[in-house]
Amino acid sequence: MLSNISKARLQDVHPELARRVGKLIDALAIQGIQIEIDTALRTSTQQDELFSQGRTQPGKIVTNARGFQSNHVIGCAVDVSPDDAVTGAPDWNASHPAWQAIVRMASSYGLRDGVSWHDMPHLELFEVPTEPTEAIQQLCKAEGVQAVWKELAIPTWPES
């Protein structure tokens, strides 16, 4: 069962992303895998703060995307983690079968995973480029995520 925090995070992203992630969550649950939404929509300020981590601020580098360069800022990406079946805590072991199931099944639900750029918990809509275009970034800056969503016109992914 998805936590209330995860449900709230899904309400902040593109409705089609929320629907697809929900379908993936349901399919994973059938296999006994529960996941949580760790991060969804971010502000450009939050993204810049993450970018500074490991560069000008203490910590490990976790992103190469600044400000509006992330699909999180346009509401088209989420970061997820499977819950450990015993403790209920997030399981960050990338070799765990739950992670492999998430990656294996994501594309069936119109989701691109971040494995190719070493961002294991990342899922985003297939239809968006891996980095928002300059035009989309400018639209988001000027008019917000709702305008971006309208511009992108993401179709409903076929039911699996």
C-alpha atoms as an extended CHARMM CRD file, in Angstrom:
* protein
*
       160  EXT
         1         1  MET       CA              0.0000000000        0.0000000000        0.0000000000  PROA      1               0.0000000000
         2         2  LEU       CA              1.3680000000        3.3890000000       -0.9980000000  PROA      2               0.0000000000
         3         3  SER       CA              2.0300000000        5.7850000000        1.8810000000  PROA      3               0.0000000000
         4         4  ASN       CA              0.1020000000        9.0470000000        2.1990000000  PROA      4               0.0000000000
         5         5  ILE       CA              3.3420000000       10.9590000000        1.5550000000  PROA      5               0.0000000000
         6         6  SER       CA              3.8790000000        9.0880000000       -1.7060000000  PROA      6               0.0000000000
         7         7  LYS       CA              0.2560000000        9.6510000000       -2.7180000000  PROA      7               0.0000000000
         8         8  ALA       CA              0.6330000000       13.3800000000       -2.0660000000  PROA      8               0.0000000000
         9         9  ARG       CA              3.8400000000       13.5020000000       -4.1060000000  PROA      9               0.0000000000
        10        10  LEU       CA              2.0910000000       11.8550000000       -7.0500000000  PROA      10              0.0000000000
        11        11  GLN       CA             -0.6300000000       14.5170000000       -6.9270000000  PROA      11              0.0000000000
        12        12  ASP       CA              2.0110000000       17.1560000000       -7.7170000000  PROA      12              0.0000000000
        13        13  VAL       CA              3.2980000000       15.6120000000      -10.9650000000  PROA      13              0.0000000000
        14        14  HSD       CA              1.8790000000       15.4250000000      -14.4790000000  PROA      14              0.0000000000
        15        15  PRO       CA             -1.3980000000       13.4620000000      -14.2350000000  PROA      15              0.0000000000
        16        16  GLU       CA             -0.2760000000       10.9560000000      -16.8550000000  PROA      16              0.0000000000
        17        17  LEU       CA              2.9860000000       10.3240000000      -14.9850000000  PROA      17              0.0000000000
        18        18  ALA       CA              0.9910000000        9.7380000000      -11.7970000000  PROA      18              0.0000000000
        19        19  ARG       CA             -1.3360000000        7.3320000000      -13.6360000000  PROA      19              0.0000000000
        20        20  ARG       CA              1.5170000000        5.3560000000      -15.1840000000  PROA      20              0.0000000000
        21        21  VAL       CA              3.4840000000        5.1650000000      -11.9360000000  PROA      21              0.0000000000
        22        22  GLY       CA              0.2940000000        4.0380000000      -10.2050000000  PROA      22              0.0000000000
        23        23  LYS       CA             -0.1170000000        1.2210000000      -12.7300000000  PROA      23              0.0000000000
        24        24  LEU       CA              3.5270000000        0.1930000000      -12.1930000000  PROA      24              0.0000000000
        25        25  ILE       CA              3.0020000000        0.2530000000       -8.4150000000  PROA      25              0.0000000000
        26        26  ASP       CA             -0.0460000000       -2.0090000000       -8.7950000000  PROA      26              0.0000000000
        27        27  ALA       CA              1.8660000000       -4.4500000000      -11.0210000000  PROA      27              0.0000000000
        28        28  LEU       CA              4.8150000000       -4.5480000000       -8.6200000000  PROA      28              0.0000000000
        29        29  ALA       CA              2.4720000000       -5.1570000000       -5.6690000000  PROA      29              0.0000000000
        30        30  ILE       CA              1.2160000000       -8.3180000000       -7.3720000000  PROA      30              0.0000000000
        31        31  GLN       CA              4.8240000000       -9.5380000000       -7.1680000000  PROA      31              0.0000000000
        32        32  GLY       CA              5.0270000000       -8.5710000000       -3.4870000000  PROA      32              0.0000000000
        33        33  ILE       CA              7.1100000000       -5.4500000000       -4.1450000000  PROA      33              0.0000000000
        34        34  GLN       CA              6.0940000000       -2.2030000000       -2.4900000000  PROA      34              0.0000000000
        35        35  ILE       CA              7.6650000000        1.0620000000       -3.5950000000  PROA      35              0.0000000000
        36        36  GLU       CA              7.5120000000        4.6190000000       -2.3580000000  PROA      36              0.0000000000
        37        37  ILE       CA              7.8330000000        7.9350000000       -4.1630000000  PROA      37              0.0000000000
        38        38  ASP       CA             10.9170000000        9.5620000000       -2.6550000000  PROA      38              0.0000000000
        39        39  THR       CA             10.9510000000       12.6810000000       -4.8210000000  PROA      39              0.0000000000
        40        40  ALA       CA              8.5260000000       14.0800000000       -7.3480000000  PROA      40              0.0000000000
        41        41  LEU       CA              8.0660000000       17.7260000000       -8.3190000000  PROA      41              0.0000000000
        42        42  ARG       CA             10.9840000000       19.9660000000       -7.3430000000  PROA      42              0.0000000000
        43        43  THR       CA             11.3820000000       23.7020000000       -7.5610000000  PROA      43              0.0000000000
        44        44  SER       CA             14.3040000000       25.0590000000       -9.5630000000  PROA      44              0.0000000000
        45        45  THR       CA             15.7780000000       26.2440000000       -6.2340000000  PROA      45              0.0000000000
        46        46  GLN       CA             15.6030000000       22.7190000000       -4.8220000000  PROA      46              0.0000000000
        47        47  GLN       CA             17.2220000000       21.3950000000       -8.0070000000  PROA      47              0.0000000000
        48        48  ASP       CA             20.0280000000       23.9620000000       -7.7410000000  PROA      48              0.0000000000
        49        49  GLU       CA             20.5840000000       22.9510000000       -4.1110000000  PROA      49              0.0000000000
        50        50  LEU       CA             20.9090000000       19.3020000000       -5.1820000000  PROA      50              0.0000000000
        51        51  PHE       CA             23.3040000000       20.3220000000       -7.9460000000  PROA      51              0.0000000000
        52        52  SER       CA             25.5100000000       22.1510000000       -5.4260000000  PROA      52              0.0000000000
        53        53  GLN       CA             25.7820000000       19.0110000000       -3.2910000000  PROA      53              0.0000000000
        54        54  GLY       CA             29.2890000000       17.6060000000       -3.6810000000  PROA      54              0.0000000000
        55        55  ARG       CA             30.3820000000       20.7220000000       -5.5480000000  PROA      55              0.0000000000
        56        56  THR       CA             30.0610000000       23.8560000000       -3.4270000000  PROA      56              0.0000000000
        57        57  GLN       CA             28.2340000000       22.1250000000       -0.5530000000  PROA      57              0.0000000000
        58        58  PRO       CA             29.1800000000       19.0240000000        1.4560000000  PROA      58              0.0000000000
        59        59  GLY       CA             28.0130000000       15.6410000000        0.2820000000  PROA      59              0.0000000000
        60        60  LYS       CA             28.1100000000       13.3260000000       -2.6730000000  PROA      60              0.0000000000
        61        61  ILE       CA             27.2250000000       14.5270000000       -6.1870000000  PROA      61              0.0000000000
        62        62  VAL       CA             23.7140000000       13.2920000000       -6.9020000000  PROA      62              0.0000000000
        63        63  THR       CA             22.7490000000       15.1750000000      -10.0740000000  PROA      63              0.0000000000
        64        64  ASN       CA             24.2400000000       16.8570000000      -13.0990000000  PROA      64              0.0000000000
        65        65  ALA       CA             21.0810000000       18.8980000000      -13.7420000000  PROA      65              0.0000000000
        66        66  ARG       CA             20.8210000000       22.5030000000      -12.6330000000  PROA      66              0.0000000000
        67        67  GLY       CA             17.6220000000       24.4740000000      -12.0710000000  PROA      67              0.0000000000
        68        68  PHE       CA             15.2230000000       23.8860000000      -14.9260000000  PROA      68              0.0000000000
        69        69  GLN       CA             17.3770000000       21.1600000000      -16.5720000000  PROA      69              0.0000000000
        70        70  SER       CA             15.6030000000       18.3770000000      -14.6650000000  PROA      70              0.0000000000
        71        71  ASN       CA             12.3580000000       16.6720000000      -15.5900000000  PROA      71              0.0000000000
        72        72  HSD       CA             11.5100000000       16.8000000000      -11.8720000000  PROA      72              0.0000000000
        73        73  VAL       CA             11.1280000000       20.5950000000      -12.1760000000  PROA      73              0.0000000000
        74        74  ILE       CA              8.5530000000       20.2170000000      -14.9460000000  PROA      74              0.0000000000
        75        75  GLY       CA              6.6750000000       17.4990000000      -13.0410000000  PROA      75              0.0000000000
        76        76  CYS       CA              7.5360000000       14.7150000000      -15.4750000000  PROA      76              0.0000000000
        77        77  ALA       CA              9.8090000000       12.5740000000      -13.2560000000  PROA      77              0.0000000000
        78        78  VAL       CA              9.7920000000       10.7970000000       -9.9130000000  PROA      78              0.0000000000
        79        79  ASP       CA             12.3880000000        8.9880000000       -7.8470000000  PROA      79              0.0000000000
        80        80  VAL       CA             11.2410000000        5.7480000000       -6.2640000000  PROA      80              0.0000000000
        81        81  SER       CA             12.6030000000        3.1240000000       -3.9000000000  PROA      81              0.0000000000
        82        82  PRO       CA             11.4070000000       -0.3480000000       -3.0130000000  PROA      82              0.0000000000
        83        83  ASP       CA             10.6640000000       -1.0200000000        0.6330000000  PROA      83              0.0000000000
        84        84  ASP       CA             12.5450000000       -3.7580000000        2.4460000000  PROA      84              0.0000000000
        85        85  ALA       CA              9.9550000000       -6.4710000000        3.1090000000  PROA      85              0.0000000000
        86        86  VAL       CA             11.1350000000       -6.9360000000        6.7050000000  PROA      86              0.0000000000
        87        87  THR       CA             11.9230000000       -3.4130000000        7.9480000000  PROA      87              0.0000000000
        88        88  GLY       CA              9.7470000000       -1.3350000000        5.6140000000  PROA      88              0.0000000000
        89        89  ALA       CA             12.7250000000        1.0070000000        5.0940000000  PROA      89              0.0000000000
        90        90  PRO       CA             13.8960000000        2.0090000000        1.5920000000  PROA      90              0.0000000000
        91        91  ASP       CA             16.2040000000       -0.6040000000        0.0360000000  PROA      91              0.0000000000
        92        92  TRP       CA             19.0310000000        1.1290000000       -1.8360000000  PROA      92              0.0000000000
        93        93  ASN       CA             20.8140000000       -2.0860000000       -2.9170000000  PROA      93              0.0000000000
        94        94  ALA       CA             20.6900000000       -1.7470000000       -6.7120000000  PROA      94              0.0000000000
        95        95  SER       CA             21.3120000000       -5.4760000000       -7.1850000000  PROA      95              0.0000000000
        96        96  HSD       CA             18.2020000000       -6.3850000000       -5.1720000000  PROA      96              0.0000000000
        97        97  PRO       CA             15.5620000000       -8.1960000000       -7.2690000000  PROA      97              0.0000000000
        98        98  ALA       CA             13.0060000000       -5.4600000000       -6.4820000000  PROA      98              0.0000000000
        99        99  TRP       CA             15.1590000000       -2.8850000000       -8.2850000000  PROA      99              0.0000000000
       100       100  GLN       CA             15.5620000000       -5.2140000000      -11.2260000000  PROA      100             0.0000000000
       101       101  ALA       CA             11.7800000000       -5.6450000000      -11.4110000000  PROA      101             0.0000000000
       102       102  ILE       CA             11.2160000000       -1.8750000000      -11.3620000000  PROA      102             0.0000000000
       103       103  VAL       CA             13.6820000000       -1.3580000000      -14.2220000000  PROA      103             0.0000000000
       104       104  ARG       CA             12.3990000000       -4.3630000000      -16.1810000000  PROA      104             0.0000000000
       105       105  MET       CA              8.7390000000       -3.3220000000      -15.9200000000  PROA      105             0.0000000000
       106       106  ALA       CA              8.9730000000        0.4750000000      -16.2170000000  PROA      106             0.0000000000
       107       107  SER       CA              8.9780000000        0.5980000000      -20.0100000000  PROA      107             0.0000000000
       108       108  SER       CA              5.7590000000       -1.4420000000      -20.1540000000  PROA      108             0.0000000000
       109       109  TYR       CA              4.0830000000        1.5300000000      -18.4910000000  PROA      109             0.0000000000
       110       110  GLY       CA              5.5490000000        4.2580000000      -20.6720000000  PROA      110             0.0000000000
       111       111  LEU       CA              8.2910000000        5.1080000000      -18.2000000000  PROA      111             0.0000000000
       112       112  ARG       CA             11.9920000000        5.5770000000      -18.9100000000  PROA      112             0.0000000000
       113       113  ASP       CA             14.3200000000        4.6210000000      -16.0890000000  PROA      113             0.0000000000
       114       114  GLY       CA             17.5120000000        6.4940000000      -15.2310000000  PROA      114             0.0000000000
       115       115  VAL       CA             19.8060000000        3.4720000000      -15.2460000000  PROA      115             0.0000000000
       116       116  SER       CA             21.6470000000        4.5640000000      -18.4080000000  PROA      116             0.0000000000
       117       117  TRP       CA             22.8120000000        7.7640000000      -16.6920000000  PROA      117             0.0000000000
       118       118  HSD       CA             23.3490000000        6.0520000000      -13.3110000000  PROA      118             0.0000000000
       119       119  ASP       CA             20.2120000000        7.3860000000      -11.6320000000  PROA      119             0.0000000000
       120       120  MET       CA             18.6420000000        4.1660000000      -10.4280000000  PROA      120             0.0000000000
       121       121  PRO       CA             15.6070000000        5.5510000000       -8.6010000000  PROA      121             0.0000000000
       122       122  HSD       CA             14.5730000000        7.8560000000      -11.4680000000  PROA      122             0.0000000000
       123       123  LEU       CA             11.4990000000        7.2540000000      -13.6480000000  PROA      123             0.0000000000
       124       124  GLU       CA             10.1750000000        9.7110000000      -16.2290000000  PROA      124             0.0000000000
       125       125  LEU       CA              7.6710000000        9.8820000000      -19.0620000000  PROA      125             0.0000000000
       126       126  PHE       CA              8.9070000000        8.3260000000      -22.3200000000  PROA      126             0.0000000000
       127       127  GLU       CA              7.6580000000       11.2870000000      -24.3320000000  PROA      127             0.0000000000
       128       128  VAL       CA              9.8860000000       13.9050000000      -22.7170000000  PROA      128             0.0000000000
       129       129  PRO       CA             13.5650000000       14.2860000000      -23.5930000000  PROA      129             0.0000000000
       130       130  THR       CA             15.9640000000       13.2650000000      -20.8240000000  PROA      130             0.0000000000
       131       131  GLU       CA             16.5580000000       16.9810000000      -20.2750000000  PROA      131             0.0000000000
       132       132  PRO       CA             13.8610000000       19.5880000000      -20.9040000000  PROA      132             0.0000000000
       133       133  THR       CA             14.5030000000       21.5710000000      -24.0760000000  PROA      133             0.0000000000
       134       134  GLU       CA             15.4670000000       25.2270000000      -23.7740000000  PROA      134             0.0000000000
       135       135  ALA       CA             11.9700000000       26.1810000000      -24.9660000000  PROA      135             0.0000000000
       136       136  ILE       CA             10.3230000000       24.0310000000      -22.2810000000  PROA      136             0.0000000000
       137       137  GLN       CA             12.6650000000       25.4260000000      -19.6310000000  PROA      137             0.0000000000
       138       138  GLN       CA             11.7500000000       28.9820000000      -20.6340000000  PROA      138             0.0000000000
       139       139  LEU       CA              8.0390000000       28.1630000000      -20.6800000000  PROA      139             0.0000000000
       140       140  CYS       CA              8.2920000000       26.6680000000      -17.1910000000  PROA      140             0.0000000000
       141       141  LYS       CA             10.1520000000       29.7570000000      -15.9230000000  PROA      141             0.0000000000
       142       142  ALA       CA              7.6030000000       32.1190000000      -17.4480000000  PROA      142             0.0000000000
       143       143  GLU       CA              4.2970000000       30.2950000000      -17.0040000000  PROA      143             0.0000000000
       144       144  GLY       CA              4.8420000000       27.2780000000      -14.7040000000  PROA      144             0.0000000000
       145       145  VAL       CA              4.3860000000       23.5440000000      -14.9530000000  PROA      145             0.0000000000
       146       146  GLN       CA              0.7340000000       23.6250000000      -16.0010000000  PROA      146             0.0000000000
       147       147  ALA       CA              1.7290000000       25.5050000000      -19.1740000000  PROA      147             0.0000000000
       148       148  VAL       CA              4.4670000000       22.9550000000      -19.8120000000  PROA      148             0.0000000000
       149       149  TRP       CA              2.0290000000       20.0820000000      -19.4260000000  PROA      149             0.0000000000
       150       150  LYS       CA             -0.3620000000       21.7020000000      -21.8840000000  PROA      150             0.0000000000
       151       151  GLU       CA              2.4790000000       22.2660000000      -24.3680000000  PROA      151             0.0000000000
       152       152  LEU       CA              3.7570000000       18.6910000000      -24.0550000000  PROA      152             0.0000000000
       153       153  ALA       CA              0.2880000000       17.1780000000      -24.6530000000  PROA      153             0.0000000000
       154       154  ILE       CA              1.3350000000       13.7840000000      -23.2430000000  PROA      154             0.0000000000
       155       155  PRO       CA             -1.0190000000       11.0660000000      -24.4890000000  PROA      155             0.0000000000
       156       156  THR       CA             -2.5530000000        8.4010000000      -22.3000000000  PROA      156             0.0000000000
       157       157  TRP       CA             -0.3310000000        5.3340000000      -22.3640000000  PROA      157             0.0000000000
       158       158  PRO       CA             -2.1240000000        2.2170000000      -23.5910000000  PROA      158             0.0000000000
       159       159  GLU       CA             -3.3480000000       -0.0840000000      -20.8620000000  PROA      159             0.0000000000
       160       160  SER       CA             -1.1710000000       -3.1360000000      -20.4260000000  PROA      160             0.0000000000
